[in-house]
Amino acid sequence: MTYFVAVAETGSISSAASGLHVSPTAVASALNELERVFGTQLVVRRKAHGVSLTPAGSYLHSRAADLLRQADDLELNAASGGAELNGPLVIGCYATIAPTVVPPLLEWFADNHPKVQVRAVEGSQSELPRRLLAGELELAVVYDLNLPTGLDSVVLYEAPAYVLLPAGHRLAKQAVVSLGELASEPMVLLDVPPAAQHTMTLFDRAGVVPRVALQVSDFELARSLVARGMGYAVMIQRPAVAKSYEGLPLVAKEIRPAVQPIRVKAVWPTAVRLTDRGRALLDFARDPGLSNEPGSRRRAKAPRAR
């Protein structure tokens, strides 16, 4: 099954053999034996064009990959009787969420499960689900926006959008701000999906056409421009420190009427069973003591492993 999964994921017998450090003949023999055992054709072999999976092969690939992961988990954790987690865990995180979510996760694993090798990968809202479904990631933390089918999920927290203003702005002393009050003001648009689309949808629902003065693709650059008085911004993630990289003050204001908060989710492929390491991550990430208030995840004392 290991040889078959390698062929399915590389698309050719020779590539699979190279990655496994065995001969192409050994891989081809393994495929023949699997097809004999299951009594069905698993791959279509095309000379000079690699192989393609039959419907039976596609089904077996998803199940075999899951079984092999479970076998790896069993081997890694058997020595400790399952009391100590061990092995790799690759998680993805949407770029602007990562500074808030990833550090407490890494710290918790280092304190509670030091034998787990956690690797965090930043990415876009469209890239991370693709990498999940391709088997490159076990879990990803993303916004609940435009997610493809084939993913299971749990809600970690909700994040309402807010208006970000420079400290000396005319509306900075108000308790709340309406989008209509900002119609004539220049806006700094965080132009990355899904942030830009979400921001423009909020204005559209409010019947307001924003005056976009600057479009940037970096979260901290947008905050720095706002702090220098270049305009306001509508954000979702709220750092604990109300200052830009340059140390200039910023003011966050709630939007009235209230807007629907965006859910932040942990997602993983429906067809894949999470490892013990992945389930441990979910248990920690969903801890009710870890809210989305600025700094609360940094200050929160991580629960010890049970």
N, C-alpha and C positions, 0 to 999 in steps of 0.2 A: 504493500500500500504506500510505503514511503516513496518508492520509485514511481508509482503511478501518479501520486500527487505532484511530484517534481516534474513529470512530463506534462501534466495538466497545466501547471503554473508557468512553465517555460515555453510550451508550445512545440517542443521537439524532443526526440529521444537523445540526440547528440548533446543538446544543451543540458538536459537533465543529467546525463552521464557525466558531463564535465563538472557540474556543480556537486555531484555526489562522489566524484573521484573514483568512478567505476567505469567499466567498458560499456559502450552502447549495446553490445550483445547481451550483457547482464540485464540491462534495463528492458530490452526487447523481450527477453525470456520471462522477466517478471510480469510484463503486460500479458504475454501469452498465457501464463499460469493463472493470472487473475481472471481473464476471460474464460478460461476453462472451468475454474471454480464456480464463477457466477453464471456460466452458461449463456453469456450474451456478449455482443461486441461493445467494447468500451471506447475505442478510439478508431478514427479513420486515418490511416497512414497514407500520406501523399508524398511521393518521391520528390525531394528537393523543396518541398513546401511544408515540412513539419507535419504535425498531427492536429486533428480537431476532435473534440469530444462528441460522442453520440449522446442522445438524451439519457441513456443509462449511465454513461460515463460522467455526465454533468451531475447527476444525482449522487453517484458514488463519490465524486470528488468532494462535494460539500460534507458528506458524512465521514469520509475517510480523514479529511483534514481535521475535523472535530475530534475523531477518535484518537488521532495521533497526538493532538494537543493534550487530551486527557491522559494519554499514556505518559507523556513527558511530565505532566503534573504529578502523576502517581509515582514516577521514579524519583522526582525531585523531593517529594514530601514524605515518602515512605519511611526514610531513616528516622525522622523525628516523630513518627506516628501521627502525622498531620497537625502537630501542635505548632510547627514553625513553617511559615511560608518561605518559598524559595523559588528562584527563577526569574526570567525576564518579564517586564510589563511595559509595553509601549502605548502611550496615551497621546492623543492629539488634543489641541485646544485652540479655539479661535483667538487670533492674535491679541485683541484688546482685552479679552477675558483672562488670558494667561497670567499676567502679573498678579492678579488677585487670587486665582484659583490654584495655580501650579505650586507655588512655594509651600503652602500648608500641607498639600498632598505629599510632596517630596519629604518634608520634615517629618510627617507622621510615619511614613514608611521607614525612614532612617532610624526613628526612635523605636518603632514597634516591630518592624520586619526587616532588619538590616540585610538579610540575604536576598531580598527582592531587588533586582536591578531595574530601577524605573528610568525610562527615557521619555521625556516630554518633547513633543513636536508641535511647533506653532504652524498654523495654516489658515486658509480662508474658509468661509462658510461653504463654498462649493467644493473645495479641494478635500477637506477632511472626510465627508461622507464617501467620496470616491475611494479614498485610501482605506477606509474601513471595509468597504465592500470588496476591495482587492486583497484584503487580508494583511495589509501593512500595519494596521493599528488594531488594538483590542477594544479600546474605548475612545470616545472623543467628547469634549465639552463644547457645546455650540449653542447658538440661539435657536429657539423654536420657530424658525422662519425658513420656508422653502426647502424643507428637508425631503429627500427622496423616499420612496417606499422601500420596504425591506429592512427597516431599522426598528429595534425596540428602544425604549427610552424611559428615564425617570426624571422628574423635575427636581432640580437642585435648589433653585431659588427664583424669585421674580425681580426684575429690575425695571422700574418705571423710567421713562425718558424725562430729562430735565433740561432747563435752559442754563447755559454757562455764560456768565457775564464778567467783564473786567470790574475790578473793585470800585472804580469811580463812575460806573454807568448810572444813568439817570434812574434806572429801575432797580438798582442794587439794594435799596433799602426797603423795597416792597416785600411783603411776605410771600406772595405768589405772583406769577407773570402769565399773561395770556399771550397766545401767539399773535393775536391781532395787534397787540401793543408793539410788536416787533416788525410789523409789515414794512415800515419805511427804513428800518435799520439794515446795514450791511450784514450778511451772514457768512460765516466761515463754515463751509460744508465739508464734513468728513466723508469723502467720496470713495468709500469702499463698500461693496455689498456685504451684508444687507443693510448697513447703517444708512447709506444715502437714500435707498428706496423707502426705508422705514420713516426717515425724517420727512421726506417729501409727502408721504402718505398722511402724516400727522397734519401738515399744513393744508393739504387738500381737503381733509375732513373738517378742518376748522374754517374752510372757505377763504384762506389767506394765500397769497402768492408771495413767497419770500424773495428778497433781493439778494441773490447769491453773488457775493463779491469775490470770494476766494474758494477754490476747491483744492483740498489736500488729501493725501492718502495715508497720512501718519497721525495717530491719535495724539501724541504729545506735541507735534507741530501745531495741530489745530488748537490745543490748549494754550500754547505759547503765543500764537497770533491773537487769540482772544485776550489774553492777559495784557498785551501791548495795545489794546484798544482798536484792533483791526476789524472787529465785528463781534457778534455773539455766535454761539454754536448750540446745537441740540445734541446731547450725548445720552448714552445709556449707562456705560460703566462709570462709576464714581470713585476716583482715588481717595484715600483717606486724607491726603495732604492737599489743601486748597491753595496750591501754588503751582506755577509753571516750572519747567526745568530751570528757568533763569531766576526763580525765587520771587516772581511777581505774583501778587495776590489775585485770586479768582473767587467768584461768588456763584454758587449753585442755587437755582430757584425752581421750585415745583411749578408745573404747568397747570393752569386752571382755564377751563374745566379739565378735570383729571383725565389723563390718557391711559389706555389699557397697558399695563406693564408687559414687558417681554419676558417670557420664561427662558431660563437657562437650563439646558438639559444635558445629561450624560446619555450618549447613544452608542449602540453597538448593533452588529448585524443580527437580524432575527434568526438566521439559520445557524448561528454560532453560539455554542454554550460558553459562557464566561468561565475563565479559570478561577481558582480560589483567590488569586491575586486581584483579579478584576472585581470579584464580588466584595473583597475586603475594601477596595477603593470606594465602591458604591456605598457601603455601610458607613464609611467615614464621611464621605462627601455629603450624605443626606442627614448627618447628625443635626438635630434641631437646635443645638447650641451654637451652630455656626451660621449666623444670619448673613445678609448682604449689607449690613450697616458698615460704613467705612471703618476699616481697621479691625472689625470684629473677628475676622478669620485670622488676622495676624496675632491678635491678643488671646484667642481662644486656646484653652489647654486641651490638647488632643487626648482622646480617651485611650487608655492602654489596651493592648491586645488581650483578648479573652481566650 
